[in-house]
């Protein structure tokens, strides 16, 4: 699956603050994600990130085909 900067994803495990939702800030070999509740920043390898994601809640995919 392809992930984009700005996507909101739901992780399998809950963050200690109680939130499951994270915003994707960086994509590539490593992913940087930010907790939507407390703002904590975490860096994960692509393999760890893809294993931890349950689903994409909101995609930030730009639809430029309409223009």
N, CA, C and O atoms as a GROMACS GRO file, in nm:
protein
  268
    1UNK      N    1   0.083  -0.118   0.000
    1UNK     CA    2   0.000   0.000   0.000
    1UNK      C    3   0.088   0.125   0.000
    1UNK      O    4   0.197   0.125   0.056
    2UNK      N    5   0.039   0.230  -0.063
    2UNK     CA    6   0.115   0.354  -0.070
    2UNK      C    7   0.062   0.453   0.033
    2UNK      O    8  -0.059   0.473   0.046
    3UNK      N    9   0.153   0.514   0.107
    3UNK     CA   10   0.118   0.613   0.208
    3UNK      C   11   0.172   0.748   0.165
    3UNK      O   12   0.277   0.756   0.101
    4UNK      N   13   0.099   0.854   0.199
    4UNK     CA   14   0.137   0.990   0.161
    4UNK      C   15   0.152   1.077   0.285
    4UNK      O   16   0.095   1.047   0.390
    5UNK      N   17   0.228   1.183   0.271
    5UNK     CA   18   0.243   1.279   0.380
    5UNK      C   19   0.107   1.341   0.408
    5UNK      O   20   0.037   1.383   0.315
    6UNK      N   21   0.070   1.348   0.533
    6UNK     CA   22  -0.058   1.404   0.573
    6UNK      C   23  -0.167   1.300   0.597
    6UNK      O   24  -0.274   1.334   0.648
    7UNK      N   25  -0.141   1.174   0.560
    7UNK     CA   26  -0.238   1.068   0.586
    7UNK      C   27  -0.256   1.049   0.737
    7UNK      O   28  -0.161   1.065   0.814
    8UNK      N   29  -0.378   1.015   0.778
    8UNK     CA   30  -0.406   0.979   0.916
    8UNK      C   31  -0.427   0.827   0.916
    8UNK      O   32  -0.516   0.776   0.847
    9UNK      N   33  -0.346   0.756   0.995
    9UNK     CA   34  -0.354   0.609   0.999
    9UNK      C   35  -0.391   0.563   1.139
    9UNK      O   36  -0.361   0.629   1.238
   10UNK      N   37  -0.455   0.447   1.144
   10UNK     CA   38  -0.487   0.384   1.272
   10UNK      C   39  -0.388   0.271   1.293
   10UNK      O   40  -0.372   0.185   1.206
   11UNK      N   41  -0.321   0.271   1.409
   11UNK     CA   42  -0.224   0.167   1.441
   11UNK      C   43  -0.293   0.054   1.517
   11UNK      O   44  -0.401   0.072   1.573
   12UNK      N   45  -0.229  -0.062   1.520
   12UNK     CA   46  -0.286  -0.178   1.589
   12UNK      C   47  -0.282  -0.161   1.740
   12UNK      O   48  -0.375  -0.201   1.810
   13UNK      N   49  -0.174  -0.101   1.792
   13UNK     CA   50  -0.160  -0.083   1.936
   13UNK      C   51  -0.186   0.063   1.974
   13UNK      O   52  -0.153   0.155   1.900
   14UNK      N   53  -0.245   0.081   2.090
   14UNK     CA   54  -0.277   0.214   2.142
   14UNK      C   55  -0.153   0.280   2.199
   14UNK      O   56  -0.070   0.215   2.263
   15UNK      N   57  -0.140   0.411   2.175
   15UNK     CA   58  -0.033   0.491   2.234
   15UNK      C   59  -0.066   0.510   2.383
   15UNK      O   60  -0.184   0.510   2.418
   16UNK      N   61   0.033   0.526   2.471
   16UNK     CA   62   0.004   0.545   2.613
   16UNK      C   63  -0.092   0.659   2.645
   16UNK      O   64  -0.156   0.658   2.750
   17UNK      N   65  -0.104   0.758   2.556
   17UNK     CA   66  -0.198   0.869   2.581
   17UNK      C   67  -0.342   0.827   2.550
   17UNK      O   68  -0.435   0.900   2.585
   18UNK      N   69  -0.361   0.712   2.487
   18UNK     CA   70  -0.494   0.661   2.460
   18UNK      C   71  -0.539   0.668   2.315
   18UNK      O   72  -0.647   0.620   2.282
   19UNK      N   73  -0.458   0.725   2.228
   19UNK     CA   74  -0.496   0.743   2.088
   19UNK      C   75  -0.443   0.630   1.999
   19UNK      O   76  -0.334   0.578   2.022
   20UNK      N   77  -0.523   0.594   1.899
   20UNK     CA   78  -0.479   0.498   1.797
   20UNK      C   79  -0.438   0.570   1.668
   20UNK      O   80  -0.379   0.508   1.580
   21UNK      N   81  -0.469   0.700   1.656
   21UNK     CA   82  -0.452   0.773   1.530
   21UNK      C   83  -0.321   0.850   1.525
   21UNK      O   84  -0.281   0.916   1.621
   22UNK      N   85  -0.254   0.839   1.409
   22UNK     CA   86  -0.125   0.904   1.386
   22UNK      C   87  -0.126   0.971   1.250
   22UNK      O   88  -0.189   0.922   1.156
   23UNK      N   89  -0.056   1.084   1.239
   23UNK     CA   90  -0.040   1.155   1.112
   23UNK      C   91   0.097   1.124   1.054
   23UNK      O   92   0.196   1.127   1.126
   24UNK      N   93   0.102   1.093   0.925
   24UNK     CA   94   0.228   1.062   0.857
   24UNK      C   95   0.296   1.193   0.819
   24UNK      O   96   0.238   1.276   0.749
   25UNK      N   97   0.420   1.213   0.865
   25UNK     CA   98   0.496   1.334   0.837
   25UNK      C   99   0.608   1.312   0.736
   25UNK      O  100   0.649   1.406   0.668
   26UNK      N  101   0.659   1.189   0.727
   26UNK     CA  102   0.770   1.159   0.636
   26UNK      C  103   0.752   1.017   0.585
   26UNK      O  104   0.718   0.927   0.661
   27UNK      N  105   0.775   0.998   0.456
   27UNK     CA  106   0.768   0.865   0.396
   27UNK      C  107   0.900   0.835   0.326
   27UNK      O  108   0.973   0.927   0.288
   28UNK      N  109   0.930   0.708   0.310
   28UNK     CA  110   1.054   0.666   0.246
   28UNK      C  111   1.097   0.534   0.309
   28UNK      O  112   1.013   0.449   0.340
   29UNK      N  113   1.228   0.517   0.326
   29UNK     CA  114   1.278   0.398   0.393
   29UNK      C  115   1.236   0.398   0.540
   29UNK      O  116   1.216   0.293   0.601
   30UNK      N  117   1.223   0.520   0.596
   30UNK     CA  118   1.176   0.540   0.733
   30UNK      C  119   1.049   0.624   0.730
   30UNK      O  120   1.029   0.705   0.639
   31UNK      N  121   0.964   0.606   0.829
   31UNK     CA  122   0.842   0.685   0.842
   31UNK      C  123   0.850   0.766   0.970
   31UNK      O  124   0.889   0.714   1.075
   32UNK      N  125   0.812   0.893   0.963
   32UNK     CA  126   0.799   0.976   1.083
   32UNK      C  127   0.650   1.000   1.099
   32UNK      O  128   0.583   1.046   1.007
   33UNK      N  129   0.599   0.968   1.219
   33UNK     CA  130   0.457   0.983   1.246
   33UNK      C  131   0.438   1.065   1.373
   33UNK      O  132   0.525   1.068   1.460
   34UNK      N  133   0.322   1.132   1.382
   34UNK     CA  134   0.291   1.217   1.496
   34UNK      C  135   0.156   1.177   1.554
   34UNK      O  136   0.058   1.165   1.481
   35UNK      N  137   0.152   1.156   1.684
   35UNK     CA  138   0.028   1.121   1.752
   35UNK      C  139  -0.068   1.240   1.741
   35UNK      O  140  -0.030   1.354   1.769
   36UNK      N  141  -0.192   1.213   1.701
   36UNK     CA  142  -0.288   1.320   1.682
   36UNK      C  143  -0.342   1.374   1.814
   36UNK      O  144  -0.402   1.482   1.816
   37UNK      N  145  -0.324   1.301   1.922
   37UNK     CA  146  -0.376   1.346   2.053
   37UNK      C  147  -0.272   1.424   2.133
   37UNK      O  148  -0.302   1.533   2.182
   38UNK      N  149  -0.151   1.369   2.148
   38UNK     CA  150  -0.051   1.433   2.234
   38UNK      C  151   0.063   1.498   2.157
   38UNK      O  152   0.140   1.575   2.215
   39UNK      N  153   0.077   1.470   2.027
   39UNK     CA  154   0.180   1.534   1.947
   39UNK      C  155   0.316   1.467   1.949
   39UNK      O  156   0.412   1.522   1.894
   40UNK      N  157   0.327   1.351   2.011
   40UNK     CA  158   0.454   1.278   2.019
   40UNK      C  159   0.501   1.238   1.879
   40UNK      O  160   0.420   1.189   1.800
   41UNK      N  161   0.629   1.258   1.848
   41UNK     CA  162   0.686   1.220   1.720
   41UNK      C  163   0.762   1.088   1.735
   41UNK      O  164   0.837   1.069   1.831
   42UNK      N  165   0.742   0.998   1.638
   42UNK     CA  166   0.807   0.866   1.640
   42UNK      C  167   0.861   0.837   1.501
   42UNK      O  168   0.794   0.865   1.401
   43UNK      N  169   0.981   0.780   1.494
   43UNK     CA  170   1.041   0.739   1.367
   43UNK      C  171   1.042   0.587   1.363
   43UNK      O  172   1.091   0.523   1.456
   44UNK      N  173   0.987   0.529   1.256
   44UNK     CA  174   0.981   0.384   1.239
   44UNK      C  175   1.038   0.345   1.104
   44UNK      O  176   1.030   0.422   1.007
   45UNK      N  177   1.096   0.226   1.097
   45UNK     CA  178   1.139   0.174   0.967
   45UNK      C  179   1.013   0.139   0.887
   45UNK      O  180   0.906   0.120   0.944
   46UNK      N  181   1.026   0.131   0.756
   46UNK     CA  182   0.912   0.099   0.670
   46UNK      C  183   0.850  -0.034   0.710
   46UNK      O  184   0.728  -0.047   0.716
   47UNK      N  185   0.932  -0.133   0.738
   47UNK     CA  186   0.882  -0.265   0.775
   47UNK      C  187   0.800  -0.260   0.904
   47UNK      O  188   0.690  -0.316   0.910
   48UNK      N  189   0.852  -0.193   1.006
   48UNK     CA  190   0.779  -0.180   1.133
   48UNK      C  191   0.650  -0.101   1.115
   48UNK      O  192   0.547  -0.136   1.172
   49UNK      N  193   0.655   0.007   1.036
   49UNK     CA  194   0.536   0.088   1.013
   49UNK      C  195   0.427   0.008   0.943
   49UNK      O  196   0.312   0.010   0.986
   50UNK      N  197   0.462  -0.062   0.835
   50UNK     CA  198   0.362  -0.136   0.758
   50UNK      C  199   0.302  -0.251   0.839
   50UNK      O  200   0.186  -0.286   0.819
   51UNK      N  201   0.380  -0.311   0.931
   51UNK     CA  202   0.326  -0.416   1.017
   51UNK      C  203   0.233  -0.359   1.124
   51UNK      O  204   0.143  -0.429   1.170
   52UNK      N  205   0.255  -0.234   1.164
   52UNK     CA  206   0.180  -0.174   1.274
   52UNK      C  207   0.050  -0.105   1.230
   52UNK      O  208  -0.038  -0.083   1.313
   53UNK      N  209   0.038  -0.071   1.102
   53UNK     CA  210  -0.080   0.002   1.055
   53UNK      C  211  -0.198  -0.093   1.040
   53UNK      O  212  -0.186  -0.200   0.980
   54UNK      N  213  -0.312  -0.052   1.094
   54UNK     CA  214  -0.435  -0.129   1.081
   54UNK      C  215  -0.513  -0.083   0.959
   54UNK      O  216  -0.557  -0.165   0.878
   55UNK      N  217  -0.531   0.051   0.945
   55UNK     CA  218  -0.600   0.105   0.828
   55UNK      C  219  -0.570   0.253   0.814
   55UNK      O  220  -0.525   0.318   0.908
   56UNK      N  221  -0.597   0.306   0.694
   56UNK     CA  222  -0.585   0.448   0.667
   56UNK      C  223  -0.721   0.511   0.694
   56UNK      O  224  -0.820   0.474   0.631
   57UNK      N  225  -0.726   0.606   0.786
   57UNK     CA  226  -0.851   0.673   0.822
   57UNK      C  227  -0.881   0.785   0.724
   57UNK      O  228  -0.993   0.797   0.674
   58UNK      N  229  -0.780   0.868   0.696
   58UNK     CA  230  -0.798   0.980   0.603
   58UNK      C  231  -0.677   0.986   0.513
   58UNK      O  232  -0.564   0.995   0.561
   59UNK      N  233  -0.699   0.982   0.383
   59UNK     CA  234  -0.590   0.988   0.287
   59UNK      C  235  -0.573   1.130   0.238
   59UNK      O  236  -0.671   1.201   0.216
   60UNK      N  237  -0.450   1.172   0.220
   60UNK     CA  238  -0.419   1.306   0.172
   60UNK      C  239  -0.381   1.300   0.025
   60UNK      O  240  -0.297   1.378  -0.021
   61UNK      N  241  -0.440   1.210  -0.049
   61UNK     CA  242  -0.410   1.192  -0.190
   61UNK      C  243  -0.473   1.306  -0.269
   61UNK      O  244  -0.593   1.331  -0.256
   62UNK      N  245  -0.393   1.375  -0.350
   62UNK     CA  246  -0.443   1.486  -0.430
   62UNK      C  247  -0.498   1.433  -0.562
   62UNK      O  248  -0.430   1.359  -0.633
   63UNK      N  249  -0.620   1.470  -0.595
   63UNK     CA  250  -0.681   1.430  -0.722
   63UNK      C  251  -0.667   1.545  -0.821
   63UNK      O  252  -0.753   1.633  -0.827
   64UNK      N  253  -0.559   1.543  -0.899
   64UNK     CA  254  -0.534   1.648  -0.996
   64UNK      C  255  -0.596   1.618  -1.131
   64UNK      O  256  -0.581   1.697  -1.224
   65UNK      N  257  -0.665   1.506  -1.145
   65UNK     CA  258  -0.724   1.467  -1.273
   65UNK      C  259  -0.845   1.553  -1.308
   65UNK      O  260  -0.884   1.557  -1.425
   66UNK      N  261  -0.906   1.621  -1.211
   66UNK     CA  262  -1.026   1.700  -1.236
   66UNK      C  263  -0.996   1.832  -1.304
   66UNK      O  264  -1.085   1.892  -1.365
   67UNK      N  265  -0.872   1.880  -1.296
   67UNK     CA  266  -0.837   2.010  -1.352
   67UNK      C  267  -0.814   2.006  -1.500
   67UNK      O  268  -0.784   2.109  -1.561
   0.00000   0.00000   0.00000
